[in-house]
Amino acid sequence: RLNGQEPAQRLTPADMPGSHAYQVSPNGAWAIHTWSDFNNPPTTELVNLPEHRQIRLLNENAELKAKVSGLKRRPVEFFTVNIGQAIELDGWMIKPYNFDPSKQYPVFFYVYGEPAGATVRDGWFGNNYLWFTMLAQKGYLVISIDNRGTPAPKGRDWRKCVYLEIGVISSADQAAAARKISEWPFTDPERIGIFGWSGGGTNTLNAIQRYPEIYKTGRTGAPVPDQRLYDAIYQERYMRTDEENPEGFRKGSPISFAHNLQGNLRVVHGTGDDNVHYQGTEMLINEFVKYNKQFTMMAYPNRSHGIYEGPGTTRHVYGLLTRYVLEHLPPGPK
């Protein structure tokens, strides 16, 4: 109910846990329903409402499901981690298929962390799921955490506490969770890496530069090193303007902490990015040069924000990132 006085009622079928999307007809009698969970690709069907009875199966993704079911993998594990002050963060973890709890594994964090989206959800991750599964097969614990400010159903304070603090609270929460996770007996605190794209790339930079004692290796894709260069309609929604909140813009921008870089860092960006403009990465490079910080950089000519245009691009991006992980965050238990 919308009156806020009654408990939430589940509308999706109880035997279909996961994530659901609906395209509902104007009269509310029909819907195209797409459902998936973390371990299984989507199924799309035509249903009638409110009974939610399947009328026609539109796309079962049978071929992809058969391939995925044949992979060496363990089902994802969802968990919560208490970072203090009664703050519980949600997370998921993919363990190696041959996981041995008596040994210690490197941890590979996948982060987004911005108010625009959440990563900890029971839905299909597409290419990234296949990549994460491959990394787990090689001997990594792949983990993702949703920090405060992300659109999780945790209430007003959870969402609004990051107002004027974008980049600060997110990276602090991620670091606090990483510290707790590094205390687990099967994690190796000396082999902790982090990766993210777009806003996740920004949080990757903040993590490895603000908390170098935790993160040894970072890979960032299309980041926002300086918040003053990002879209006003987004940035000013959460941070107001640079004139009104100069200290907030400084504290939340990874470029302010370039002098702290200690670990291994690879930066990837498309020079034709029309969302997170390439000039921000060039400014970050200048800061690294200024402080004699060593890093590696891959620019993809005239690619946009997702870096997928052109033959072979997607495979090249994943190959590039994979080799960097294997080289700088040695896989396997010890």
N, C-alpha and C positions, 0 to 999 in steps of 0.2 A: 504494500500500500504506500501511497505517496504522502500520507498524513504524518508519518514518522511515529505513530503510536502503536504500531503492531510489529511483531517480529517479521523478519524477511522470510519470504516464501520462495522455495525453489520452483522454477518454471521449466527448466530443462529436465529431460528424463533422468531418473536416478541411476539407471544402468549405463549412462553415458558420461562418466566423469571426464573433465577436460575443459576445453574452450569451445564456445559456440558462437556462431555468427548467423544472423538472419536477414534476409531481404523479404520484408512482409508486404503482401499485396495491399492495395488501398482499402479494401473492405475487411482486412484482418483475418480472412478465412484461410489464406494460404501463405506459405513461406518457402523460400529456398534456404535450406539449412545446411551449414557447413560446420563440421565437428572434427576436432583432432585432440590428441593429448601429446605429452612431451615425447613419447616413444613411438608414436604412430602418425603417419601422414594423414591429411584430411580426407574425409568422406563428404560428398555433397549430395543432397537428396531434396525432393519436393515433399513437403509435409502439409497436412491440413491442421488448422488450429481451432480450438485450443487443445484438441486431443493429442496433437503432435504425432499423428499416425503417418507413416511413410506411404506416399502415393507412388513415387517413382524414384529409383536410384539413378542419379545423374552422373556421378563420377565416384567410383570406389577406389581409384588409385591402386588397383590390384597389383600391377606390375611393380610399382615402386614399393608397395608394402611387402611384396615377396622378397625383393632385394634387401630391404632393411631388416626383415625378420631373419635373414641368413647371416647377418653380421655377428661377429663376436662382441657381445656387449652385455652390460648389466642395466636393469631399469634405473632411471634417475631416482635419486633420493631427495626428498624435500625436507628441510629442517629449519629451525630457528636458532639464532645466536643472540645471547644477551650481552650487550656491550656496556652495561651499567646504567644507572639512573632509570631503571625500569624500562629501558629501550630494547625491544625485541625486533631484530631484523630477520626477514625471511630469506631463505637461500635454497639453492639446489646444488646437487653434486653428482657428477658422473665418475664412477670408479672404474679402474681397469677390470676387464672381464675376469682376470686371474688374480684379483686383489687378495693380498695377504695382510691381515691386520697387525701382524707381528713386525712388519717392516715399515719403513718411512718412505713416502712418495713426494715428489715435487708437486707444488700446487700452481695451477694456471687459472687465474681469475679472469672472468669475462665480465666487463663492467659497462653499464650505460650511466645510470645515476642521475639523469636530468629530470626535471618535472614533466617532460613531454612523454615519458614512457617507462614501463617496467619490464624487467627481464625475468623475474621469478613468477612464471605463470605456467600452467599445465597445458601448453599448446605446442604445436609442431614448429621447430626452428629452421626447417629447410636445410639449405647448404651448411649453415653453421652447426646444426645438429650432427651432420655427417662428419664435419671437420672435428668437432669436439669428440665424437666417438672414436675417430682415428687417433687423436691425441691420447685418449684414454687407453686405447689398444697398445700404444707405445710406452705406457707407464706413467701417465700423469693423472692427478686428481683435477678434474675440471669443475670449477665452482663459480657460481654467480650469486651476488647479494644485491638486494634492493635497499638502498639507504633511505633515510627520511627525505621527504619531498617528492618522491616518485608517486605515481598515481595508483597506490595500493589502497584498498578499502579500510583505512585505519583512522579516518576522521580528520577534522579540520586542523588540529594542531600539527599532525603529521605532515600535512600538505603545506601549511603556511609558515612553518618554522624556518624555511629556507628563504623567505622573502628578504631581499637585500643581502643575502648570504650565499648566492649561487656559487658553487665551487669550493666553498669553505666547509660547510656542514657535510656535504656529500663525501668529500675526500676524507674528512675526519671519521665519519661513520664507516667508510670502507676500510680505513686503516685499523680502526678499533676491532672490526670483525676479523680482519686478517690476523691481528695479534692473537685473538681468541682461538682462531682455527689453527694457528701455528703451534698451539699448545696441545692439540690433539695428538695422541701417541703415534698415529700413522701418517702424520705430515712431517715434512722436512723443512724446518724454519730457515735453512740456508738456501733453499731452492724455491723461492716464491716469485712468480711473475704475474704480469697483468696485461690485458689487452682490451681495447675498446675502439669504437668507430664513432666519428662525429662527436656528440656530447660525451660518449664513452672514451673517445680519444682524448678529449679535454681532461676527463677525470683520470685517465691513465697518466698524462703528463703531471697533473697535480699529485698523484699518488707517488710516482717515482722521484719527483723533485722535492716534495714536502716531507715524505717519509722514506728517505733512502735506506734507513736501517731495516726496513721491512721488505721492500720490493727490490730484487736484484736485477730484474729484466723487465722491460716494458716495450710494447709494440703499439704504436698509436696510428690510427688512420683518420685522415681528414679532420684534425682537431681544431678547436678555437683557442689559440694561445692567448689572445687578447680580446676580452669581451667587448671592448669598444668598437671592434670591427664586425660584430655580428648583427643580424637583423634587428632593427629597432622594435618591430612589433613583438618579437620574442623577448629580447634582452630587457627592454624597458618595462615589460609586464612584470618581471620578477625583480629587477634591479633599479628601476627608475632610470634617470639619466646619469651620465658621467659627472655632470655639473652638480647634481643633487647628491650623488653617492660616490664620490671619487675614491674613498678608501675601500668601499665595497668592491668596486671594479678592480682596484689594485690587488686586494687580497684574494679575490676569486679567480684571477687570471694566472695561468701557469707561467706566462712569460716573466712574471714578477719573481719567480723562483728558479729561473734557469741556472743561476749561479750555484744551486744546490745539487745539480746532477752528479751522481756518482756511479750508478749502475749502467747496465747495457740498455741502449735505447735505439729503436728503429722508428723513423718517421716515414709515413707513406701518405702522399697527397696527389690528387689530380690537378694539373695546372689549369684545367678548364672548369673547376668546381664553381658553380653558380649559387651554391648554398653557403658553404663555409669557404670563403675565398682564399685562394692560395697565398695571397700577400701576407696573411697572418703567420703561415709557416715560414715564409722568408724572413719575417721579423724575428721569429724564434731562432732561426738559424744564425742570424746576426748576433743574438744574445749569447748563444753557445760559443760562437767564434770569439766574441768579446772576452768571455771568461775561460777560454781554452778548454771547453768541454767537448770530449770526443763522442761521436754518435754516428749512426749511418742513416742515409736518406735515400728514398726512392720516389722520384717524380714521374707520374704517368702523363705523357703529353696529351693535353686537351681532353682528358677524361673528366667526367663530372663527379658529383659527390660520391656516388656508389662505386666508381672505377670499374665499369663493366663494358664500356664501349670498345669495339674492335675485336678482331679474331684472337682468341687465346688469352684475353685479358684476365678473365675471372680465374682461370687455372693458374696463370702466372702470379696473381696476387696471393692466392692461397699457398702456392709453392714457395713464394718468397717468405711469407710469414712462417710457414712450417719449418723451413730450413733455419730461420733465425731462432725459433724456439728450441729446436734440437741442438743447435750449436751453443746457445748461451744459457739454457736451462736444462741440463742433462736429464734425460728421461730415466724411468725405471726405479725400482725400490732399492733400498740399501738397509 
